[in-house]
Amino acid sequence: MLARQPQADKRSCPQRSSTSVPPVQISKSIHDELLVHAREEAPNECCGLIGGADGVARTVYRARNAEASPLRYNLDPQDQFRIMTEMEERGEELSAIYHSHTASPAYPSQTDINLAAYPDALYLIVSLADGERPLRGRPRRRLRAGATG
């Protein structure tokens, strides 16, 4: 699970079994960029993809939320195609899929679980809710299993 830790310069996922999504290291600058994106899109949920290589997140790719909703997100298909093309041109792979929760904790909703379509992706949720840890992540396999920790 990812969470903001102000004293740390790097973020990483905890150890996972060999059958799960590999850890992704997320820098403070990327962490902060996700928070800025979430705040700029509020009250609607933001969304996007993160590209990287060798277990290190390198680039945040913002996408339009086709739903334009404070309750759900759907990456705009044209943006998704453009972003995947840019990642390929830069030699990056999909490191994570992110979106925000504007008024709820950074835990996947039932809708998030139902729509998690990429089994090998890390899903990050940025929360703007008061008193919340602003960023958490889970691989799709753990979303499906209903894990909370």
N, C-alpha and C positions, 0 to 999 in steps of 0.2 A: 504494500500500500504506500502511496506517495503522500507526503505531508510537508508543509513548509516548516523548515527548521532554520531560523534566522542565522544561527552560528555556522551553518554548513554552506560551503560554496557549491557543492554538487548534491544532486538527489539521485537515488537509485532505488530500485524495487528490492524487497527482501528476497532471500533465497527461495527458489521455487523448485519443484521436482523437474526431472529431465523431460517430462512429457508436456510441460506447460510453456507459456510464452517466456522467452529469455528476458533477463533484466534489461532495462533501458536506463541509461544515465541521463538525467535531465539537469542542465545547468541552471543556476539562479536566474540568468538573463532570460532563458526560455520560460521558466516558471513565472517570472514577472511579466513577460509578454502575454502569457495566457490570461493573467489577472487583468491586465490593461484591456485586452480584447473583450473580456466578459463585462467589465465596467462600461466600456464604450457602447456595447450593444444593449445593455439593460434599458428597459425592463424585459427585453426579449432575450432568449437564450442565444449564446454565440456558438459557433462550431467551426471546426477546421481539422487539419491533418498536420502531423509532425513527421518530417523526413529525417533520416539519419543513416548511419552506417556503423558497423562493428559495435553495436550496442550503445551507441552514443547519439542522442537526439541533437540534430544540427539546425534545422530550419522549421519555423512555424509558418504554416500556410493557412491563412484565413480563408474561410469560405462563407458564402451567404447562407443564412438559414432560410430555406425555401418556405418554411412554415411561418416565419416572422411571428413567432409566438413566445410568450413567457413560460409556456408549459411543455413544449416539445421542440425538437430540432429535426431537420432533415437537410443534409448537405445538398446544396444546389447541384444538380447533375452536371451542368456545364463547368462549374467551378471544380468539381471533383475530377473531371476529365482533364482540365487544364493543369491542376495541381499534380496529378499522377504523371502527366507528360513532363512537367518541370522537374519532378523528382527523378525521373528516369534520365533526363538530360544532365542532371547534376550528379548522377551516380549514387543517388540515395534510394533507400527503401522506406516503406511505410513503417515508422516506429510507433506511432500512436494515433488514435482518433480522439479528439477532445470536444467537449461541449460544456456549457455552464448550467448551473441551477441558480436562478436568481433569488429565490426565497426559501430554498430547502437545502438540507444537508448534502454533502458530496458523496451520496450513496446512490446506486442505480435504482431508478424507478422501475416498476414492472414494464412500462413502455420501453425504457432503455434496454432492459433484458430481452424483451421480445424482438427488438429491432437490431440487436447486435449481430451483424451479418458476417463479420470477418473473424473466423475462429482463431487465427494466429495473431490478432491485433491486441495491443494494450489499449484499453479505454480509460481516458482520464476525464474526471469531472471536476470543474472549477466551481466552488460555491461562493456566492456573495452573501449568504445568510449570516446574520449577526452571530458572533461567537463560534463560528465554524472554522475548522481547519480548511484553508482555501483550496487544497488540491488533493485528490485521491485518485488512485488508479487501480484497475483490475483487468486481468486478461478475460476474454470472452468466456473461456471455459469455467472460470470461477463465477462469472455473472450467471451463467446457466445453472450452476450448482447452488446458487442462492447464497454464496458466502458473504459474510459481513465483516470479516476481519482480515 
